[in-house]
């Protein structure tokens, strides 16, 4: 019984650890800070890292597991936020 409970906890923990962060923070080609959510629905361009982190923290109710930095050398952009339909007003 104890082994089954331990196995369930380990499986649950592994699922949580493998869940991607909701927000990624990094820099664009010009060095500005960008926040992007994993679905491309929320984010923005920020003057500094502190402002980017503050925005992401507010959006995810200050859950640090929902925020990660882009890998070293990665360049982010806001192309995912460009309107894809001319019907937007």
ZALUMLO-417570 format. One line per 10 residues: number of its first residue (from 0); for each residue y negated, z, x negated of C-alpha. Coordinates in Angstrom, 1 decimal, padded with zeros to 4 digits. Each point is the difference from the previous one (the first is absolute). Example, Ala and Ser with C-alpha at 12.3 -4.5 7.8 and 13.67 -1.06 7.14 Angstrom:
BEGIN
0	004.5,007.8,-012.3 ~ -003.4,-000.7,-001.4
# end
This chain:
BEGIN
0	000.0,000.0,000.0 ~ -002.4,000.9,-002.8 ~ 000.7,-003.3,-001.7 ~ -000.8,-002.0,003.2 ~ -003.3,001.9,000.4 ~ -000.9,-000.6,-003.6 ~ 000.8,-003.7,000.4 ~ -002.2,-000.3,003.1 ~ -002.9,001.6,-001.8 ~ 000.4,-002.3,-003.0
10	000.1,-003.1,002.2 ~ -003.1,001.2,001.9 ~ -001.8,000.7,-003.2 ~ 001.0,-003.5,-001.5 ~ -001.4,-001.7,003.2 ~ -003.3,001.8,-000.4 ~ -000.2,-000.7,-003.7 ~ 000.7,-003.7,000.6 ~ -002.6,-000.4,002.7 ~ -002.9,-002.0,-001.4
20	-003.5,001.6,-000.1 ~ -002.2,-001.1,002.9 ~ -003.0,-000.7,-002.3 ~ -000.3,-001.6,-003.5 ~ -003.0,000.5,-002.1 ~ -001.0,-002.3,-002.9 ~ -002.6,-002.3,-001.4 ~ -000.9,-003.6,000.8 ~ -000.9,-002.7,-002.6 ~ -003.6,001.2,-000.2
30	001.0,003.7,-000.6 ~ -000.9,001.2,003.5 ~ 002.4,002.5,001.6 ~ 002.1,-001.2,003.0 ~ 002.0,001.9,002.5 ~ 002.7,-001.9,001.9 ~ 002.5,001.2,002.5 ~ 003.5,-001.4,-000.1 ~ -000.5,-002.0,003.2 ~ -003.4,-001.5,-001.0
40	-001.8,001.5,003.0 ~ -002.1,002.7,-001.6 ~ -001.8,000.1,-003.3 ~ -003.1,-000.9,-001.8 ~ -002.1,-000.4,-003.2 ~ -001.4,003.1,-001.6 ~ -002.6,000.7,-002.7 ~ 002.3,002.5,-001.9 ~ 003.4,001.5,000.0 ~ -001.1,003.2,001.6
50	-001.4,-001.8,003.0 ~ 003.3,-002.0,000.3 ~ 002.1,003.1,-000.2 ~ -002.2,001.8,002.6 ~ 000.4,-002.9,002.4 ~ 003.7,-000.2,-000.4 ~ 000.4,003.8,000.3 ~ -002.0,000.1,003.2 ~ 002.0,-002.9,001.5 ~ 003.4,001.7,-000.6
60	-001.0,003.6,000.9 ~ 000.0,001.0,-003.7 ~ 003.7,-000.6,-000.5 ~ 000.3,-000.8,-003.8 ~ 003.4,-001.7,000.6 ~ -001.9,-002.8,001.9 ~ -002.2,-000.9,-002.9 ~ 001.0,-001.7,-003.3 ~ -001.8,-001.9,-002.8 ~ 000.8,-003.6,-000.7
70	002.3,-000.5,-003.0 ~ -001.8,-000.3,-003.4 ~ -001.4,-003.5,-000.4 ~ 000.3,-000.9,003.7 ~ -003.1,-001.7,001.6 ~ -000.6,000.6,003.7 ~ -002.1,-002.2,002.3 ~ -001.1,000.0,003.6 ~ 001.5,-003.3,000.9 ~ 002.4,001.7,002.4
80	-003.0,001.1,002.1 ~ -001.5,-003.4,000.4 ~ 000.0,-001.1,003.7 ~ 002.8,-002.5,000.7 ~ -001.4,-001.0,003.4 ~ -003.3,-001.6,000.9 ~ 000.3,001.8,003.4 ~ -001.1,003.3,-001.6 ~ -003.5,001.1,001.1
# end
